Amino acid sequence: MEQENGAIYCRLSQDDGSAGESGSIQTQKTLLTQYCKEHCIHIADYYCDDGWSGTNFERPEFKRMINDIESGRVNTVIVKDLSRFGREYAQMGLYIEHYFEQKGVRFIAVAEGVDSKNGLDNLMLPMTNVINSLYARQASTKTKAAHRARASSGMYIGSHAPFGYQKDPKDRHHLIVDPDAADVVKDIFQMFSDGIGYVRMTKILRERKVLNPQAYFNQNNPDYYKNSDYWRKPFDWHATSVRVILNNPVYLGNVVFGRTKTKGFFDKQRIEADESEWIVKENTHEAIITRELWDTVHQMMKARRRENSTGTVQPFAGLVKCADCGSSLNVSYDKKKGRYNGFTCWVYKNYGKERCTSHAIGWVTLNQLVLEDIRRNAYEAKTAASDYMQMLVDAKTEKQKAEIDRCKREFKKADKRIEELTKILNKLYEDVALEKISEERYQAMAPKYEQEQSELRGQREKLSAEIARSDEIYDNIQQFLPLIWKYTNVQELTPHILNELIEKIVVHEKEIGEDGVKTQQVDIYYKFIGCVNIRCAKADHAEIIKAEQGQADNRTA
């Protein structure tokens, strides 16, 4: 008779935590060891998956057991009960009723009295598997609901803190700043906003011997991972690691839950979840970066960014647009001289005159024009803040001012009339109740007043929305002023400055005047306030373009 070499398989998932000591790995091992002794089964090895779901058959110890079955080392599998083996009835049936039978493996589930040596025609086996599978589904649903409830209350529920933070010793659901790692996070955001590309940034981090997030975690939690592979190449940063940090809203002080989800109950592959499914709780912990820096970085990330030979990204990336077709303007770079030459419409460059025209503008021209415009706006905002603010308000409300005043008058009038109608309806109700007027009379009069009141309330809501939109102008200007004030004496444009201040730059096609002089209109749209035209700036724009365009034409010639 062939010797029985038993594989004692134990499993416990987080969902089974409520099972207590009776369901622990150690208790399972003790019970099954005793069973093997009593039934003279030689124990070949113990296979214990602690913290693994029963619906996932990619468990490391389970796979090791299957490998030992394939090699002939194991010919008997013993589990405490069917739920320890798994909780997905289809795959359990494949293993127990097909795979084990083909391999000549005896399967024993002690609690249910299942022993394949006596046959598997017991109706309780498939029924128990189905029940265990349904239990897993219910447990998964409850766990997800509990996680979403905790996240909705602002609790951080990750297994360990994201890079830059650590879990509060007093509350494991609250994050506190880890100063050393937080400095690295700040450097990464700052370098990106300064136009340093992913490749160059990873090289800088490696040269500075900055520990990557995994290595930093391992250094502070040496017992978490026992596999030495996690300790290799501690300074080996990759673009993916940088992108993960730049895309994580946790650095704004927010808890965000549900950014990824599994494809299905049995398919555990993680996929991106729609943003509408996220749970976001703001200001749950101390922020590492400012909202302004986050917005600047993410505006830059949306642009198509190509690094030049020096590892930097051209400052205007994603900002310069064609006035006619709306596409981005491509920039040309002279590798030999190490400088940018100029911009051309992407559509024109790829499809020719049938689709658009060149809208070409020199690098020096655009750079100087934008630099001077920022200086001019910053100077006006700093030295004559009230006049500058009024100019912006006038520019934004010149066409709307009379309309907004009318809206406010109409709103006040509607409010007064609604109040009058309420009194009239109340009086009518009293009169019919006291039989001063007939029910017929009341029914003839009341609906008209009620309809008028309903229409006025709808009108008031629309007027309120119009007035609120006008108030946003002041709020936007208040947000813009502190940004522009910083750049009164700016000497050089950087990606950070451009993306912090500017929404887009729209370049029109050149025009040739009667005197043969070339001019070109460029509209600069600032964040919060849009396109600003200071009177004295118009002539300057023209002069800069004329002078710089002349230089560009001479170089071309």
Backbone torsions as a table, in degrees:
resi	resn	phi	psi	omega
1	MET	NA	131.8	-178.5
2	GLU	-65.9	135.3	179.0
3	GLN	-65.7	138.5	178.2
4	GLU	-89.3	115.4	177.4
5	ASN	-103.7	105.2	-171.9
6	GLY	-86.8	141.1	170.9
7	ALA	-106.9	110.4	176.7
8	ILE	-84.7	112.9	-177.6
9	TYR	-107.6	126.8	179.1
10	CYS	-126.4	144.2	178.0
11	ARG	-145.8	144.6	174.5
12	LEU	-148.2	126.5	178.0
13	SER	-106.6	172.1	177.9
14	GLN	-63.2	-33.6	179.0
15	ASP	-67.8	-21.2	-179.8
16	ASP	-91.2	5.5	-175.1
17	GLY	-57.8	-30.4	-178.3
18	SER	-71.2	-7.4	-179.3
19	ALA	-68.6	-20.1	176.9
20	GLY	75.1	-162.9	-176.0
21	GLU	-63.1	-31.7	-177.8
22	SER	-61.6	-23.9	-179.1
23	GLY	-108.7	8.3	-175.9
24	SER	-68.2	161.2	178.9
25	ILE	-58.2	-45.2	-178.0
26	GLN	-63.1	-39.6	178.9
27	THR	-65.9	-41.0	177.6
28	GLN	-61.4	-44.8	-179.6
29	LYS	-61.3	-44.5	-178.6
30	THR	-62.1	-46.3	-178.6
31	LEU	-62.6	-44.6	-175.7
32	LEU	-74.6	-32.6	175.4
33	THR	-62.4	-43.9	178.5
34	GLN	-63.1	-39.9	179.3
35	TYR	-61.0	-44.0	-178.7
36	CYS	-64.5	-39.5	178.6
37	LYS	-63.0	-44.6	-177.8
38	GLU	-67.1	-28.6	-176.4
39	HIS	-108.3	13.7	174.9
40	CYS	55.7	43.0	176.0
41	ILE	-102.8	123.9	179.1
42	HIS	-72.8	129.4	-179.2
43	ILE	-87.2	109.8	179.6
44	ALA	-75.4	-39.8	-179.1
45	ASP	-171.9	163.9	174.6
46	TYR	-106.8	137.4	-179.6
47	TYR	-127.2	109.6	-172.2
48	CYS	-124.2	115.3	175.4
49	ASP	-103.0	101.4	-178.4
50	ASP	-99.0	120.8	179.4
51	GLY	91.9	17.0	-178.6
52	TRP	-112.0	137.7	179.8
53	SER	-70.0	145.2	178.4
54	GLY	-72.0	-14.8	179.0
55	THR	-83.8	-9.2	-177.8
56	ASN	-106.4	115.0	180.0
57	PHE	-97.3	16.3	173.5
58	GLU	-97.2	27.4	179.5
59	ARG	-68.8	137.7	-175.1
60	PRO	-60.1	-45.1	-178.0
61	GLU	-73.4	-32.4	175.8
62	PHE	-63.0	-44.4	179.6
63	LYS	-65.2	-36.4	177.8
64	ARG	-65.1	-38.4	177.5
65	MET	-63.5	-43.4	178.6
66	ILE	-60.8	-40.5	177.8
67	ASN	-61.4	-39.6	179.2
68	ASP	-69.4	-31.1	174.1
69	ILE	-66.1	-43.7	179.9
70	GLU	-61.3	-37.3	-178.3
71	SER	-81.7	-7.5	179.0
72	GLY	88.0	5.4	-178.7
73	ARG	-73.3	-28.3	-176.5
74	VAL	-125.2	136.3	175.8
75	ASN	-132.6	7.5	177.3
76	THR	-142.9	134.1	178.3
77	VAL	-118.7	125.9	-178.5
78	ILE	-121.8	127.6	176.9
79	VAL	-127.8	157.0	179.0
80	LYS	-64.2	-48.0	175.8
81	ASP	-152.9	170.1	-175.1
82	LEU	-61.6	-32.8	-178.6
83	SER	-67.1	-25.0	177.3
84	ARG	-72.6	-30.8	178.3
85	PHE	-71.1	-40.4	179.1
86	GLY	174.8	170.7	-179.1
87	ARG	-131.3	27.8	177.3
88	GLU	-127.2	104.9	-165.9
89	TYR	-61.8	-34.5	-177.7
90	ALA	-64.7	-50.3	-179.0
91	GLN	-69.5	-33.9	176.9
92	MET	-62.4	-41.9	178.0
93	GLY	-62.4	-40.2	178.6
94	LEU	-61.7	-43.5	-179.3
95	TYR	-70.0	-52.5	-171.1
96	ILE	-72.2	-44.6	-172.2
97	GLU	-92.7	-15.8	-177.6
98	HIS	-121.1	-61.0	-174.2
99	TYR	-61.5	-51.2	-177.9
100	PHE	-62.7	-37.2	178.9
101	GLU	-65.1	-41.5	178.8
102	GLN	-64.2	-36.6	-177.3
103	LYS	-88.6	-2.0	-178.9
104	GLY	68.9	34.2	-177.9
105	VAL	-98.0	129.5	176.4
106	ARG	-82.7	133.4	-179.9
107	PHE	-117.4	130.8	-178.4
108	ILE	-129.2	125.8	170.5
109	ALA	-115.5	105.8	-168.3
110	VAL	-61.1	-49.7	-172.6
111	ALA	-61.5	-39.8	-178.1
112	GLU	-90.1	-3.0	-179.4
113	GLY	69.9	25.2	179.0
114	VAL	-84.7	127.5	177.3
115	ASP	-145.9	111.2	-176.2
116	SER	-62.5	-17.2	176.8
117	LYS	-63.2	-30.1	179.8
118	ASN	-95.4	5.1	-179.8
119	GLY	99.4	154.7	-177.7
120	LEU	-116.5	30.9	-179.6
121	ASP	-89.6	14.6	178.2
122	ASN	-74.5	122.6	-178.8
123	LEU	-63.6	-21.9	-177.7
124	MET	-69.7	-24.4	-177.6
125	LEU	-62.6	-58.0	179.1
126	PRO	-64.7	-34.6	179.8
127	MET	-65.5	-41.4	178.5
128	THR	-64.5	-40.1	178.2
129	ASN	-61.8	-41.9	178.6
130	VAL	-64.1	-43.8	179.6
131	ILE	-62.1	-43.0	178.9
132	ASN	-63.5	-36.8	178.7
133	SER	-66.8	-43.2	178.2
134	LEU	-63.8	-37.7	177.6
135	TYR	-61.3	-42.2	-180.0
136	ALA	-62.1	-40.9	179.0
137	ARG	-62.6	-45.4	-179.8
138	GLN	-63.9	-42.7	179.6
139	ALA	-63.1	-40.4	178.9
140	SER	-63.2	-43.5	179.5
141	THR	-62.3	-43.4	179.8
142	LYS	-65.3	-40.9	-179.6
143	THR	-63.7	-44.3	179.2
144	LYS	-62.8	-42.1	179.3
145	ALA	-63.0	-40.4	178.6
146	ALA	-65.0	-41.2	178.8
147	HIS	-63.5	-42.8	-179.3
148	ARG	-66.9	-36.2	178.5
149	ALA	-65.7	-42.2	178.6
150	ARG	-65.6	-43.2	179.4
151	ALA	-63.7	-38.7	180.0
152	SER	-63.2	-26.4	178.8
153	SER	-89.4	3.1	177.0
154	GLY	91.3	11.8	-179.6
155	MET	-85.3	136.3	175.3
156	TYR	-85.8	125.2	-172.8
157	ILE	-119.3	15.7	176.8
158	GLY	-68.8	156.4	-179.2
159	SER	-66.2	-34.6	172.2
160	HIS	-146.1	160.7	-172.8
161	ALA	-67.6	146.7	175.3
162	PRO	-67.4	155.7	179.5
163	PHE	-53.7	127.6	-177.3
164	GLY	108.4	-14.4	180.0
165	TYR	-131.0	168.0	168.6
166	GLN	-140.8	158.2	-179.6
167	LYS	-74.2	137.5	178.6
168	ASP	-63.5	123.6	179.7
169	PRO	-58.3	-26.0	-178.6
170	LYS	-87.2	-17.7	-177.8
171	ASP	-156.0	105.3	-174.8
172	ARG	-68.4	-10.1	177.1
173	HIS	-96.6	10.7	179.6
174	HIS	-124.2	139.0	-178.5
175	LEU	-100.2	141.2	171.6
176	ILE	-125.0	153.9	-175.1
177	VAL	-70.2	134.4	171.0
178	ASP	-97.4	103.9	-169.6
179	PRO	-53.4	-44.6	-176.5
180	ASP	-65.1	-48.7	-179.8
181	ALA	-69.5	-34.6	179.6
182	ALA	-62.3	-36.0	177.6
183	ASP	-62.5	-37.0	178.6
184	VAL	-67.3	-42.1	178.5
185	VAL	-60.2	-45.2	178.7
186	LYS	-61.0	-42.0	179.6
187	ASP	-62.4	-40.5	-178.9
188	ILE	-64.2	-45.9	178.1
189	PHE	-63.4	-42.3	-178.2
190	GLN	-67.1	-43.5	179.2
191	MET	-61.2	-41.7	-179.6
192	PHE	-65.2	-42.1	-179.4
193	SER	-68.3	-21.0	177.3
194	ASP	-86.2	3.1	175.5
195	GLY	92.1	12.4	178.0
196	ILE	-83.3	123.9	-176.7
197	GLY	-75.7	171.3	-177.3
198	TYR	-58.8	-47.0	-175.4
199	VAL	-62.7	-48.5	-179.5
200	ARG	-65.7	-37.1	-179.4
201	MET	-63.3	-44.2	179.4
202	THR	-63.3	-34.7	177.6
203	LYS	-66.8	-42.1	178.5
204	ILE	-61.5	-44.4	-179.2
205	LEU	-64.5	-38.0	177.7
206	ARG	-67.6	-41.8	-179.6
207	GLU	-65.7	-32.8	177.6
208	ARG	-79.1	-5.3	-178.0
209	LYS	57.1	48.9	175.9
210	VAL	-88.1	125.7	178.9
211	LEU	-62.7	133.5	175.6
212	ASN	-72.0	164.3	-174.2
213	PRO	-53.1	-41.6	-178.9
214	GLN	-66.4	-45.0	-179.5
215	ALA	-65.6	-37.6	179.3
216	TYR	-65.0	-41.2	178.0
217	PHE	-63.7	-44.0	-179.8
218	ASN	-63.0	-36.6	179.7
219	GLN	-62.6	-38.2	-178.0
220	ASN	-90.4	-11.7	178.3
221	ASN	-136.1	67.3	-172.1
222	PRO	-62.3	-20.7	-177.3
223	ASP	-96.3	-1.2	-175.3
224	TYR	-69.8	-49.3	177.7
225	TYR	-110.0	127.4	179.4
226	LYS	-92.6	-14.5	180.0
227	ASN	-78.0	124.4	-175.8
228	SER	-67.5	-16.0	-179.3
229	ASP	-60.4	-27.5	-178.2
230	TYR	-71.1	-11.3	-178.0
231	TRP	-98.3	-4.4	-176.6
232	ARG	-75.7	148.9	175.8
233	LYS	46.5	63.3	-175.8
234	PRO	-66.0	-20.1	-178.4
235	PHE	-105.8	12.6	-175.2
236	ASP	-86.8	90.9	178.5
237	TRP	-85.8	147.6	176.9
238	HIS	-128.9	159.0	-179.2
239	ALA	-58.7	-34.1	179.7
240	THR	-61.6	-42.3	179.5
241	SER	-61.8	-40.0	-180.0
242	VAL	-66.2	-44.6	-179.6
243	ARG	-62.8	-39.4	178.8
244	VAL	-59.4	-42.6	179.1
245	ILE	-66.4	-46.0	-177.7
246	LEU	-65.7	-23.2	-177.4
247	ASN	-98.1	1.4	-174.6
248	ASN	-93.1	111.3	-178.9
249	PRO	-67.4	-6.6	179.5
250	VAL	-59.9	-27.5	-177.7
251	TYR	-74.7	-8.1	173.6
252	LEU	-89.9	-1.2	-177.5
253	GLY	91.9	17.5	-177.0
254	ASN	-108.9	146.2	168.4
255	VAL	-96.2	124.0	179.1
256	VAL	-123.2	123.0	-178.5
257	PHE	-120.4	141.4	174.4
258	GLY	90.5	23.5	178.7
259	ARG	-69.9	-26.8	174.3
260	THR	-128.0	162.3	178.5
261	LYS	-150.5	163.9	176.8
262	THR	-80.9	151.0	180.0
263	LYS	-61.0	-39.8	-179.6
264	GLY	-162.6	-176.7	-177.3
265	PHE	-64.8	-39.8	-178.3
266	PHE	-96.2	-26.9	177.6
267	ASP	-90.4	105.0	-173.1
268	LYS	-88.7	8.5	178.3
269	GLN	-63.1	132.3	-179.0
270	ARG	-83.9	135.1	176.9
271	ILE	-130.4	161.3	179.0
272	GLU	-69.6	133.7	176.6
273	ALA	-92.5	150.3	176.1
274	ASP	-63.7	142.2	-175.7
275	GLU	-58.7	-26.9	178.8
276	SER	-66.4	-18.4	-179.6
277	GLU	-90.1	-9.7	-177.9
278	TRP	-69.1	152.6	168.1
279	ILE	-110.1	119.3	-177.3
280	VAL	-120.9	123.0	173.8
281	LYS	-119.5	118.8	-175.1
282	GLU	-88.4	154.4	174.5
283	ASN	56.4	44.1	178.4
284	THR	-90.1	-17.6	179.2
285	HIS	-155.5	174.5	-177.0
286	GLU	-67.7	131.7	178.8
287	ALA	-78.4	149.3	177.1
288	ILE	-97.1	-33.3	178.7
289	ILE	-124.8	162.5	-179.0
290	THR	-86.2	158.8	176.5
291	ARG	-61.5	-37.2	-179.6
292	GLU	-62.1	-44.7	-179.8
293	LEU	-67.1	-40.2	177.5
294	TRP	-59.3	-47.7	-178.9
295	ASP	-63.0	-40.4	179.1
296	THR	-62.4	-48.0	-179.1
297	VAL	-61.7	-43.2	-176.3
298	HIS	-75.3	-24.8	171.5
299	GLN	-66.7	-39.3	179.1
300	MET	-69.6	-34.7	-178.9
301	MET	-67.7	-28.7	-180.0
302	LYS	-70.4	-25.1	-177.4
303	ALA	-77.9	155.2	175.0
304	ARG	-78.9	109.9	-171.1
305	ARG	-111.1	116.7	175.6
306	ARG	-115.6	130.1	179.7
307	GLU	-78.2	142.3	174.0
308	ASN	-86.8	-171.2	-175.4
309	SER	-64.4	-18.4	179.7
310	THR	-91.5	-1.0	179.3
311	GLY	84.7	11.2	178.1
312	THR	-108.9	163.4	179.1
313	VAL	-109.7	137.5	-176.6
314	GLN	-60.0	136.2	-170.4
315	PRO	-56.8	-31.5	-175.0
316	PHE	-89.2	8.9	-175.5
317	ALA	-52.2	123.6	176.2
318	GLY	80.7	-2.8	-175.0
319	LEU	-100.7	-29.5	-171.8
320	VAL	-90.7	121.9	-174.8
321	LYS	-122.5	154.7	176.6
322	CYS	-81.5	132.9	-177.7
323	ALA	-69.3	-25.1	-174.6
324	ASP	-95.2	-48.8	-177.3
325	CYS	-101.8	-12.5	176.7
326	GLY	81.4	-2.0	-179.3
327	SER	-78.0	168.2	178.0
328	SER	-73.8	154.3	173.8
329	LEU	-94.3	127.3	177.3
330	ASN	-77.1	148.7	177.7
331	VAL	-112.2	141.1	176.9
332	SER	-100.7	143.3	-175.8
333	TYR	-127.3	128.6	179.0
334	ASP	-92.2	104.0	-176.7
335	LYS	-64.8	-37.8	-177.9
336	LYS	-64.4	-44.5	-178.1
337	LYS	-90.3	-11.1	177.5
338	GLY	65.3	43.5	179.8
339	ARG	-149.7	159.0	177.1
340	TYR	-86.2	143.2	-178.7
341	ASN	-97.5	-54.5	-177.6
342	GLY	-178.2	179.5	-176.1
343	PHE	-112.2	147.7	175.7
344	THR	-143.2	145.4	179.7
345	CYS	-58.3	129.7	-178.1
346	TRP	-63.5	-41.8	-178.9
347	VAL	-65.0	-44.3	178.2
348	TYR	-61.4	-43.0	-177.4
349	LYS	-63.4	-34.6	-175.9
350	ASN	-95.5	-26.2	-174.7
351	TYR	-123.5	-8.7	175.2
352	GLY	84.3	-168.8	-172.3
353	LYS	-67.2	-18.3	-179.0
354	GLU	-66.8	-26.5	-176.4
355	ARG	-103.7	-33.0	-178.1
356	CYS	-167.9	179.8	175.3
357	THR	-112.1	174.5	-168.2
358	SER	-66.9	-37.8	-175.4
359	HIS	50.9	33.7	-175.0
360	ALA	-69.4	140.4	175.2
361	ILE	-146.9	138.4	-177.8
362	GLY	-69.6	151.2	178.3
363	TRP	-60.5	-46.7	-178.9
364	VAL	-62.0	-42.1	179.8
365	THR	-57.8	-55.1	-176.4
366	LEU	-64.9	-42.7	-178.6
367	ASN	-60.6	-45.8	-178.2
368	GLN	-68.3	-40.2	-179.6
369	LEU	-61.8	-48.1	-178.2
370	VAL	-67.1	-41.4	179.4
371	LEU	-59.2	-46.2	-179.4
372	GLU	-67.0	-36.4	-179.8
373	ASP	-67.6	-39.5	177.4
374	ILE	-64.7	-45.3	178.6
375	ARG	-58.7	-45.4	-176.4
376	ARG	-63.3	-46.4	178.7
377	ASN	-65.0	-39.8	179.3
378	ALA	-65.0	-41.1	-179.9
379	TYR	-64.5	-47.2	-179.7
380	GLU	-62.5	-41.7	-178.4
381	ALA	-67.2	-31.2	-176.6
382	LYS	-83.5	-43.9	-172.9
383	THR	-88.5	-25.0	-179.9
384	ALA	-138.4	63.1	-172.5
385	ALA	-57.7	-43.7	-177.0
386	SER	-65.3	-46.7	179.8
387	ASP	-64.7	-40.3	-178.6
388	TYR	-64.6	-44.1	-179.6
389	MET	-64.0	-41.3	179.1
390	GLN	-64.9	-37.0	177.9
391	MET	-61.9	-42.6	179.2
392	LEU	-65.8	-42.1	179.0
393	VAL	-62.3	-45.6	-179.7
394	ASP	-62.2	-42.0	-179.1
395	ALA	-62.3	-37.1	-177.5
396	LYS	-82.6	-30.0	-172.5
397	THR	-111.4	2.4	-176.7
398	GLU	-52.7	-44.3	-179.1
399	LYS	-85.3	-18.2	-173.6
400	GLN	-102.1	-16.4	-171.0
401	LYS	-56.4	-50.4	-179.3
402	ALA	-62.6	-37.8	-179.4
403	GLU	-67.0	-39.7	179.5
404	ILE	-66.5	-41.1	177.1
405	ASP	-61.2	-41.0	178.0
406	ARG	-63.6	-41.5	179.9
407	CYS	-60.9	-41.6	-179.1
408	LYS	-66.0	-39.5	177.7
409	ARG	-65.8	-44.9	-179.9
410	GLU	-64.0	-37.5	179.7
411	PHE	-62.8	-45.2	-179.9
412	LYS	-63.7	-42.0	179.8
413	LYS	-64.1	-43.2	-179.9
414	ALA	-65.2	-40.5	179.8
415	ASP	-60.6	-43.3	-179.4
416	LYS	-65.6	-42.7	-178.3
417	ARG	-67.1	-38.0	177.8
418	ILE	-60.7	-41.2	178.8
419	GLU	-64.1	-41.5	178.8
420	GLU	-63.2	-43.1	-179.2
421	LEU	-64.7	-35.1	177.1
422	THR	-62.1	-43.4	178.3
423	LYS	-64.8	-41.8	-179.9
424	ILE	-62.2	-45.2	-178.7
425	LEU	-65.6	-38.5	177.5
426	ASN	-64.0	-40.7	-179.9
427	LYS	-66.5	-41.3	178.0
428	LEU	-61.2	-42.9	-179.7
429	TYR	-62.1	-41.4	177.8
430	GLU	-63.8	-42.2	-177.8
431	ASP	-64.1	-41.1	179.8
432	VAL	-72.2	-32.7	178.6
433	ALA	-67.6	-36.2	-179.6
434	LEU	-90.0	4.7	178.2
435	GLU	62.7	29.1	174.3
436	LYS	-76.1	-28.8	174.2
437	ILE	-130.5	159.2	-177.8
438	SER	-78.7	161.7	176.8
439	GLU	-62.2	-37.8	179.6
440	GLU	-62.9	-42.8	178.5
441	ARG	-61.9	-42.1	179.9
442	TYR	-62.4	-45.5	-178.7
443	GLN	-66.3	-25.7	178.9
444	ALA	-77.5	-33.1	-174.9
445	MET	-93.5	-43.6	-171.5
446	ALA	-59.8	-45.8	-177.5
447	PRO	-57.5	-35.8	179.7
448	LYS	-63.8	-44.8	179.4
449	TYR	-66.2	-39.9	-179.6
450	GLU	-64.7	-40.9	178.6
451	GLN	-64.2	-44.5	178.7
452	GLU	-61.2	-41.6	-179.6
453	GLN	-64.0	-41.4	179.3
454	SER	-64.0	-42.9	179.4
455	GLU	-64.5	-40.0	179.8
456	LEU	-65.7	-37.0	178.0
457	ARG	-65.5	-39.6	176.0
458	GLY	-64.0	-41.5	178.4
459	GLN	-63.8	-40.3	-179.7
460	ARG	-63.6	-37.7	178.4
461	GLU	-63.3	-42.1	178.5
462	LYS	-65.2	-43.0	179.2
463	LEU	-63.6	-39.7	179.3
464	SER	-62.1	-40.4	178.9
465	ALA	-65.6	-40.1	178.3
466	GLU	-62.9	-44.2	-179.4
467	ILE	-65.6	-39.9	179.5
468	ALA	-62.2	-38.9	178.8
469	ARG	-64.3	-35.3	177.8
470	SER	-69.4	-34.1	178.7
471	ASP	-67.2	-27.1	179.0
472	GLU	-62.7	-28.2	179.5
473	ILE	-57.9	-45.2	179.8
474	TYR	-65.7	-41.5	179.4
475	ASP	-62.2	-42.9	-179.5
476	ASN	-65.0	-40.8	178.7
477	ILE	-64.2	-40.3	178.9
478	GLN	-62.3	-32.9	177.9
479	GLN	-76.8	-30.6	-177.0
480	PHE	-76.2	-38.5	-174.2
481	LEU	-55.5	-48.4	179.2
482	PRO	-61.7	-28.1	178.9
483	LEU	-70.3	-48.7	-174.7
484	ILE	-72.6	-29.5	-178.9
485	TRP	-57.6	-30.7	-174.5
486	LYS	-68.3	-17.3	-168.5
487	TYR	-115.8	33.8	178.8
488	THR	-61.9	-41.3	-176.0
489	ASN	-113.9	28.9	-179.1
490	VAL	-61.9	135.2	-177.0
491	GLN	-104.7	-23.4	-175.2
492	GLU	-146.8	139.3	179.0
493	LEU	-83.0	138.3	175.8
494	THR	-126.0	161.3	176.5
495	PRO	-55.6	-36.6	-179.2
496	HIS	-63.6	-47.1	-179.6
497	ILE	-62.0	-46.9	-176.8
498	LEU	-63.3	-45.3	-176.7
499	ASN	-77.7	-20.5	175.9
500	GLU	-76.1	-36.0	-173.6
501	LEU	-97.3	-36.6	-163.9
502	ILE	-111.3	136.6	176.8
503	GLU	-87.1	-45.6	177.1
504	LYS	-164.8	160.4	176.7
505	ILE	-125.2	117.7	-175.2
506	VAL	-103.5	121.1	-176.7
507	VAL	-104.6	125.8	177.4
508	HIS	-92.0	167.6	176.8
509	GLU	-73.1	151.6	179.7
510	LYS	-64.9	151.0	174.5
511	GLU	-125.7	143.8	178.7
512	ILE	-110.8	120.5	-178.4
513	GLY	-76.5	175.6	179.4
514	GLU	-62.3	-26.9	179.0
515	ASP	-86.0	3.1	177.3
516	GLY	84.6	2.3	-178.6
517	VAL	-84.8	134.5	178.3
518	LYS	-84.1	133.8	172.1
519	THR	-131.6	160.5	-177.8
520	GLN	-148.7	128.1	179.9
521	GLN	-86.1	132.3	176.6
522	VAL	-129.6	121.6	178.7
523	ASP	-101.0	123.6	179.9
524	ILE	-105.2	116.7	-179.6
525	TYR	-99.9	112.5	179.6
526	TYR	-86.1	153.0	175.9
527	LYS	-62.2	143.3	176.6
528	PHE	76.4	-32.4	-171.6
529	ILE	-120.7	-11.6	178.9
530	GLY	79.2	-151.6	-176.7
531	CYS	-81.2	126.6	-177.6
532	VAL	-115.0	129.8	176.8
533	ASN	-120.8	97.6	174.2
534	ILE	-80.4	133.3	-172.0
535	ARG	-53.0	-45.9	-176.9
536	CYS	-70.1	-15.5	-177.1
537	ALA	-79.9	-24.0	-175.2
538	LYS	-63.1	-48.1	178.9
539	ALA	-63.5	-41.1	179.6
540	ASP	-61.0	-41.0	178.3
541	HIS	-56.8	-47.8	-178.0
542	ALA	-62.4	-41.9	-179.0
543	GLU	-64.9	-41.9	179.9
544	ILE	-62.6	-46.8	-178.3
545	ILE	-62.4	-43.6	-179.4
546	LYS	-59.9	-48.8	-176.3
547	ALA	-66.1	-49.0	-176.7
548	GLU	-69.6	-38.0	179.7
549	GLN	-65.5	-35.7	176.8
550	GLY	-62.0	-41.5	177.6
551	GLN	-62.5	-43.2	-178.8
552	ALA	-63.8	-41.6	179.8
553	ASP	-64.3	-38.8	179.4
554	ASN	-64.7	-39.7	179.5
555	ARG	-65.4	-38.9	-179.9
556	THR	-65.0	-42.9	-180.0
557	ALA	-64.4	NA	NA
